[in-house]
Amino acid sequence: MRSAPYDRSIPLIHTSATRHATVFAALLMAFALALLGVAVPVRIDAQTASRNQSNLLIYIIDVEGGQATLLVSPSGSSLLVDTGWPGNDGRDAQRIQAAMKDAGISKISKVLITHFHTDHVGGVPELVKRVEVGEFLDHGINREDSDITRKDTAAYLKAIQGKPRRVLHPGDRIEIPGLNTTVLTADGEHVHSVAGTKLVPNPYCATEPKWELDGTENPRSVGILVRFGAFSFLDLGDLTKPKEIALVCPNNPIGTVDLYLVTHHGFNLSNTRSIVDAIHPRVAIMDNGAHKAGSPEAWQTVHESPGLEDLYMLHTAEGSDAAHNSPEAMIANPKGGGDGAYFKVIARTDGSFSVTNSRTGQTKNYAHQ
């Protein structure tokens, strides 16, 4: 509790006894007013309110076909996965800040860059101008032979110069108080087991075609599994099909998940049945753009995943057809780009959670199973 503002014209005597007496007098006055039925206002700033809440908050932020996913634990500690695009007058940094404001935080504990593509790392220089960040996490070295990726990696490293940075490896833990976060993939490598999850043979591997590995940064993506009590969330960045298969075949180390951020914005270069069907997500959210990803093939694979209850989309995939788009109530931005509506997930330790569409304000609850 904060005390009422004091009159600066009155000198303060800085002694322990005086401070204790002042606190005691204030408490006594509050107690007396309470007995008289007088309400005593209590001021709690937004950061404190966030620390006092008991749920995990996840924001799937619209950065127009890039990624920016903000997780805020009950302690008020936070993890931002990717930062969206550069340019656009700081649009993506502003949208991240809007989610932070809703969550009641003013700084970010850790920023995780899944890989060095412009729609994931490009927003870092603008973000650090506006927001204090405690630590940056990434997979280490850019592995893609392209001018744009070299440029964006250099801009990222320049922007975070002098700030704490950690290179992640499969099996590493990301310490966010209140969350159990495991690195599943990084720099093309993957875990073979996850603590607390029983390895089980994956029956979907037998019919999976062989896919050619591309030479971009996508298969180098850092992928994470986040657990909050009985609730689990999977984000694999832009991991492509050969690396998805390597992660879950012949055995699935992930188990099943409650919430799945559809890999690679819903491109058909990702989202093999061997992984999507094996993890049995209850809810999936696709961070596609109006004219980026949301591929019919990937949409259909996720939509048909055993046990899936709902598939949400940040945008209508305007290059697709109605049969491969979700109902409008489950789309944050149904017409074109630039709207910036997001999805807010509130998860509880018993495994129950809700999804709110910020455009409509409608919330759907998913009970504990």
C-alpha positions in Angstrom: 0.0 0.0 0.0 1.2 3.5 -0.8 0.7 6.3 1.8 -1.0 9.5 0.8 1.2 12.2 -0.7 2.7 14.3 2.0 2.9 18.1 2.2 6.5 19.0 1.1 6.4 22.2 3.2 6.5 20.2 6.3 10.0 18.9 7.3 10.4 15.2 7.7 12.5 13.8 10.6 14.2 10.6 9.2 14.2 8.4 12.2 13.1 4.8 12.5 10.9 5.6 15.5 9.2 8.4 13.6 8.5 6.3 10.6 7.1 3.5 12.7 4.9 5.9 14.6 3.7 7.4 11.3 2.8 4.0 9.9 1.0 3.0 13.1 -1.0 6.3 13.1 -2.0 5.8 9.5 -3.1 2.2 10.2 -5.0 3.3 13.3 -6.8 6.0 11.3 -7.7 3.5 8.5 -9.1 1.1 11.1 -11.2 3.9 12.7 -12.6 5.0 9.3 -13.4 1.4 8.4 -15.4 1.0 11.7 -17.3 4.1 10.7 -18.1 2.6 7.3 -15.9 5.0 5.4 -14.2 3.5 2.4 -10.4 4.0 2.3 -9.0 4.0 -1.2 -6.0 1.8 -1.8 -3.7 2.8 -4.7 -1.9 -0.1 -6.4 0.0 0.6 -9.5 -0.3 -1.5 -12.6 3.0 -3.3 -12.1 1.9 -4.4 -8.6 -1.5 -5.5 -9.8 0.1 -7.7 -12.4 2.4 -9.3 -9.7 -0.6 -10.0 -7.5 -2.7 -11.7 -10.1 -2.6 -15.5 -10.1 -2.9 -16.3 -13.8 -0.5 -16.6 -16.8 -1.3 -14.0 -19.5 -0.4 -14.7 -23.1 -0.8 -12.1 -25.8 -0.7 -13.1 -29.5 0.0 -9.7 -30.9 -0.8 -8.7 -34.4 2.4 -7.7 -36.2 0.9 -8.2 -39.7 2.3 -11.7 -40.4 5.4 -11.6 -38.2 5.6 -12.8 -34.6 5.4 -11.1 -31.3 4.0 -13.2 -28.4 4.1 -11.8 -24.9 3.9 -14.0 -21.8 3.4 -12.5 -18.3 3.6 -14.7 -15.3 1.8 -14.1 -12.0 5.1 -12.7 -10.6 5.0 -9.9 -13.2 8.0 -11.4 -15.0 7.7 -11.5 -18.7 9.0 -13.2 -21.9 8.5 -11.6 -25.3 9.0 -14.0 -28.1 10.1 -12.0 -31.2 9.4 -8.4 -32.0 7.8 -8.1 -35.4 9.0 -6.0 -38.3 11.2 -2.9 -38.6 9.9 0.4 -39.8 6.2 1.3 -40.1 6.8 4.3 -37.7 7.4 1.9 -34.8 4.0 0.2 -35.3 5.0 -3.2 -33.9 6.7 -1.8 -30.9 3.6 0.3 -30.2 1.4 -2.8 -30.4 3.8 -4.7 -28.0 3.5 -1.7 -25.6 -0.3 -1.8 -25.9 -0.3 -5.5 -24.8 2.2 -4.6 -22.0 -0.1 -1.9 -20.8 -3.1 -4.3 -20.7 -0.9 -6.7 -18.7 0.2 -4.0 -16.3 3.9 -4.2 -16.9 6.3 -1.4 -17.9 9.4 -3.5 -18.8 10.2 -6.9 -20.3 12.3 -9.4 -18.4 13.5 -11.3 -21.4 13.2 -11.1 -25.2 13.6 -14.3 -27.1 14.5 -14.1 -30.8 13.5 -17.4 -32.4 15.6 -16.8 -35.6 17.1 -13.9 -37.5 14.4 -13.2 -40.1 13.1 -9.6 -40.4 9.6 -10.3 -39.3 10.9 -11.8 -36.0 14.0 -9.8 -35.2 13.5 -6.6 -37.2 11.5 -4.8 -34.4 14.3 -5.0 -31.8 16.0 -1.6 -32.5 12.7 0.3 -32.2 11.6 -1.8 -29.1 14.8 -1.0 -27.1 14.3 2.7 -27.7 10.9 2.5 -25.9 11.1 -0.4 -23.4 13.6 -1.6 -20.9 14.6 -5.2 -21.5 16.5 -7.4 -18.9 18.0 -10.0 -21.2 18.1 -11.1 -24.9 18.0 -14.8 -25.9 18.7 -16.3 -29.3 20.3 -19.3 -31.0 23.7 -17.7 -31.6 24.8 -17.2 -35.2 22.9 -16.4 -38.3 23.1 -19.4 -40.6 21.4 -18.0 -43.7 23.4 -16.8 -46.7 21.3 -13.7 -47.6 21.9 -10.0 -47.5 18.6 -9.1 -45.8 19.2 -11.6 -43.0 22.8 -10.5 -42.5 21.5 -6.9 -42.3 18.8 -7.6 -39.8 21.2 -9.7 -37.6 23.7 -6.9 -37.6 21.0 -4.3 -36.7 19.9 -6.6 -33.8 23.4 -7.1 -32.4 24.1 -3.3 -32.6 20.8 -2.5 -30.9 21.5 -4.9 -27.9 25.2 -4.0 -27.6 26.1 -3.8 -23.9 22.9 -5.6 -22.8 22.8 -9.1 -21.3 22.6 -11.8 -24.0 22.4 -15.6 -23.8 22.7 -18.2 -26.5 20.2 -21.0 -26.1 20.7 -24.7 -26.7 18.1 -27.6 -26.7 17.3 -28.6 -23.2 18.1 -25.2 -21.6 15.6 -23.6 -19.2 14.4 -20.1 -19.5 14.0 -18.8 -16.0 10.7 -16.9 -15.7 9.4 -17.1 -12.1 6.2 -19.1 -12.0 6.7 -20.7 -15.4 8.5 -23.9 -16.4 10.0 -23.1 -19.8 12.1 -25.6 -21.8 14.0 -25.0 -25.0 13.0 -27.8 -27.4 14.9 -26.7 -30.6 17.7 -24.3 -31.3 20.2 -23.8 -34.2 19.0 -26.9 -36.0 19.3 -29.2 -33.0 16.5 -30.6 -30.7 15.9 -32.4 -27.4 15.3 -36.1 -27.2 13.3 -35.9 -23.9 11.6 -33.4 -21.7 11.6 -33.6 -17.9 8.2 -34.5 -16.7 7.0 -35.9 -20.0 6.9 -39.6 -20.8 8.4 -40.5 -24.2 5.8 -42.3 -26.3 6.1 -43.8 -29.8 4.5 -41.5 -32.4 2.2 -43.4 -34.7 1.9 -40.5 -37.1 5.6 -40.8 -38.2 5.1 -43.9 -40.4 3.1 -42.1 -43.1 5.0 -38.9 -43.0 6.7 -38.1 -46.4 10.4 -37.1 -46.5 10.8 -33.3 -46.8 13.9 -31.5 -48.0 15.7 -29.3 -45.5 16.0 -25.7 -46.6 19.0 -23.5 -46.0 17.3 -20.5 -44.4 17.1 -19.5 -40.7 13.7 -21.1 -40.3 14.9 -24.6 -39.4 17.3 -23.0 -36.9 14.3 -21.6 -34.9 14.3 -21.7 -31.1 11.2 -23.6 -30.0 9.9 -23.6 -26.5 7.4 -25.5 -24.3 5.9 -23.4 -21.5 4.2 -25.1 -18.6 2.1 -23.3 -15.9 0.9 -26.0 -13.6 -1.3 -28.3 -15.7 -1.4 -25.8 -18.6 1.0 -26.0 -21.5 1.8 -23.8 -24.5 4.0 -24.7 -27.5 5.7 -22.1 -29.8 8.2 -23.5 -32.4 8.9 -20.2 -34.2 9.2 -20.9 -38.0 10.5 -24.5 -37.6 10.1 -26.3 -40.9 8.9 -29.9 -41.7 12.2 -31.9 -41.6 13.0 -30.4 -38.2 9.5 -30.9 -36.9 9.7 -34.6 -37.8 13.2 -35.0 -36.2 11.8 -33.5 -33.0 8.8 -35.9 -32.6 9.9 -39.0 -34.5 10.1 -41.9 -33.7 9.1 -40.8 -30.2 7.2 -37.7 -29.1 9.0 -35.9 -26.2 6.5 -33.0 -26.0 3.3 -34.9 -25.0 0.0 -33.0 -25.6 -0.5 -29.3 -25.2 -3.4 -27.0 -24.4 -2.4 -24.1 -26.6 -0.5 -24.3 -29.9 0.9 -21.2 -31.7 0.6 -22.5 -35.3 4.1 -22.9 -36.5 5.5 -20.5 -39.2 2.3 -18.4 -39.4 0.5 -21.3 -40.9 2.7 -21.9 -43.9 2.6 -25.3 -45.6 6.4 -25.5 -45.3 5.6 -26.4 -41.6 2.9 -28.1 -39.6 3.3 -31.8 -40.5 0.7 -34.2 -39.3 3.4 -36.1 -37.4 3.7 -33.1 -34.9 0.3 -31.4 -35.0 -1.6 -34.7 -34.5 0.8 -35.9 -31.9 0.6 -32.9 -29.6 -3.3 -32.9 -29.7 -3.7 -29.2 -29.0 -7.1 -28.1 -27.5 -6.8 -24.7 -29.1 -4.6 -23.3 -31.8 -3.9 -19.7 -32.7 -2.4 -18.8 -36.1 -0.4 -15.6 -36.3 -0.8 -15.1 -40.1 -1.1 -11.9 -42.0 -3.9 -10.9 -44.4 -1.7 -11.8 -47.3 0.9 -13.9 -45.6 0.7 -17.6 -44.8 -2.6 -19.1 -43.6 -2.0 -21.8 -46.2 -5.1 -24.0 -46.9 -3.0 -27.2 -46.4 -1.6 -26.1 -43.0 -5.0 -24.7 -41.9 -6.7 -28.1 -42.8 -4.0 -30.1 -40.9 -4.4 -28.1 -37.8 -8.2 -27.9 -38.0 -8.4 -31.7 -38.3 -6.0 -32.4 -35.4 -7.5 -34.9 -33.0 -9.2 -33.2 -30.1 -8.9 -29.6 -31.4 -11.7 -27.5 -30.1 -11.0 -24.2 -31.9 -8.6 -22.6 -34.4 -8.2 -18.8 -34.1 -6.5 -16.6 -36.7 -5.0 -13.1 -36.4 -6.2 -12.3 -39.9 -8.5 -13.6 -42.6 -6.2 -15.4 -45.1 -7.4 -13.4 -48.0 -5.6 -15.6 -50.6 -7.5 -18.6 -49.3 -11.1 -19.6 -49.5 -13.9 -19.5 -46.9 -13.6 -23.2 -46.3 -10.0 -22.7 -45.1 -10.6 -19.7 -42.8 -12.1 -19.8 -39.3 -15.4 -18.2 -38.5 -15.2 -14.4 -38.2 -15.7 -14.4 -34.4 -12.4 -16.3 -34.2 -10.5 -13.9 -36.4 -8.9 -10.9 -34.7 -8.7 -8.8 -37.9 -11.2 -10.0 -40.5 -10.6 -7.3 -43.2 -7.2 -6.4 -44.4 -4.2 -5.2 -42.4 -3.5 -2.4 -40.0 -6.1 -3.0 -37.3 -3.8 -4.5 -34.7 -6.4 -6.5 -32.7 -4.9 -9.3 -30.7 -5.8 -12.5 -28.8 -5.4 -12.5 -25.0 -5.1 -15.9 -23.3 -5.6 -16.2 -19.5 -4.4 -19.5 -18.2 -4.8 -21.1 -14.8 -2.6 -23.7 -13.1 -5.5 -26.3 -13.1 -5.2 -26.3 -17.0 -8.3 -24.2 -17.6 -7.9 -21.1 -19.8 -9.8 -18.5 -21.8 -9.2 -16.7 -25.1 -10.4 -13.2 -25.7 -10.6 -11.5 -29.1 -9.7 -7.9 -28.4 -11.6 -6.7 -31.5 -15.0 -8.0 -30.2 -14.3 -8.3 -26.5 -15.8 -11.8 -26.7 -14.2 -14.5 -24.4 -14.5 -18.2 -24.7 -13.6 -20.4 -21.7 -12.0 -23.8 -21.9 -12.6 -25.8 -18.7 -10.1 -28.0 -16.9 -10.0 -31.5 -18.4 
